[in-house]
Amino acid sequence: MNGSIIKYTIGKLLQVLAMLMSLPLLVGLIYKEGFTDIRNFIIPIAISLILGMILVRRGSSQGHIFTKEAMFITATCWIVFSVIGSIPLYLTPSNYPSVIDAFFEMASGFTTCGASVAHDLELLPHSVLFWRSFSHFIGGMGILVFTLAILPKSNKESSNLMQAEVPGPTFGKITPKLSQTARVLYLMYIALTIVTMIFLLFGGMDLFDAIIHAMGTAGTGGFSNRGSSIGYYDSRYIEIILSIAMLAFGVNFNIFYFALFRSAKQAFKSEELWWYLGIVGVSALLIYFNVRSMYHDEIYSGVSSIFTVSSIITTTGYVSVDFGSWPLFSRNILILLMFIGGSAGSTAGGLKVSRCVVVFKSAINQVRKAINPLRVNVNKMDGKKVDRDVEDSINKYILVYILLFVVFMLIITLETNNFESAFSAVATTYNNVGPGLIDFGPITTFESMSKLSKLVLTFAMLFGRLELYPMILLFAPTTYKNLTSKNHRLL
């Protein structure tokens, strides 16, 4: 690998992090927070700037970013951002008594997981509350995508960086230039966030709360500044607005682009979109009929069902009711939705609807072939044949995904004897959802877990958000055998 360009790129990204952390610092100044709270952000900003300058000076912009370099940069960047970003939280010991707690919370923010160890959110400074949710906003569309959007130049090989970070089985540019693609994506992302914030203001939220929840919705992260999350507001209007917004951010952003700037009719022919909406509709109906006897108000049970399904399938993790107390049938549907996730090219986590649809169709074709061996079956998406290479890559991805899930699960069961608690804890972090079930349900946090379990689940979040391979490459011993500072690629 080209060590020089790796150091140079990570150095530039650290400078971007310093710039991003100036926003919560500004929030602290606006709310006239004390010197200690302000200092908590000055320290990581200084560290990020100094370390960034050192790496840029020691590195070089000359050379190429191939797939291996891109994945290494992506994985390293996300871990370093989570570590440096956790410093303000660690310096707020009332909620984050250990380095592991702060690292868990910040990784949960950047990966848009939303799982938390905090217990007294209302006591946190405004700057920290803003930083937690702003990390969702940054991580939702992607740290590297943001960087590519603001860079004055980007070469054609920068697509490797975007490919390594953007979730989904395939990646495609929507404009001829990659930097322009990144800017278009971020402009749509920001516009949708602002629209969400405005509608939340109409629902009675104050400006700060509306900004926090709009960013959490945009990144499908789910951090709230209220201990009881959306349940604090007890508003059907807010729940409906957030349900619509969460579902929107769970849609492939390419569809929005084509609907706005090209052919809306063609955009809405997306097969993944209709599968996604169909899964949401069927799941919400099944849960509604299963839980309506628990509530006296039919409207309340209906809205709660839609809101919870929207929150879980988009892996946002906002909570309006204690769905951990729902019947097992409904809880099992929610666990399935955790794994399915949103659309490819969205800010949502999970396996992605398109992968699940391709695997489902492949399974149906295999059954048909078993019944009639001479039958020729073609797997199609959007009326086009799915390449054999794409099918193979999806099957291999899911195999690796399952193997890693089992490893994380086995480690967590060293501490947790309740199977549903352990399973949901791994499922919710690995798929970047947030709340789990039973011991780690919607009204509890991960605070009680051991440091080992918290650390394991933190890396489960990172593996899930970066779709496995960048993190596997980072921890593979063979990665470092050919690491060099020369400006050319070594095989």
BELHU-V315605 format. One record per helix or strand of 3 or more residues. SS is the DSSP state (H for helix, E for strand). FROM is the first residue (numbers start at 1). TO is the last residue. If there is no record, write none. Layout:
ss-><SS/SS>
from-><FROM/FROM>
to-><TO/TO>
This chain:
ss-><H/H/H/H/H/H/H/H/H/H/H/H/H/H/H/H/H/H/H/H/H/H/H/H/H/H>
from-><3/35/67/87/99/121/126/143/156/178/207/229/236/253/264/271/298/323/328/353/388/419/438/451/469/477>
to-><30/58/85/90/110/123/141/150/165/202/218/232/249/261/267/294/313/325/340/371/412/430/440/465/475/480>
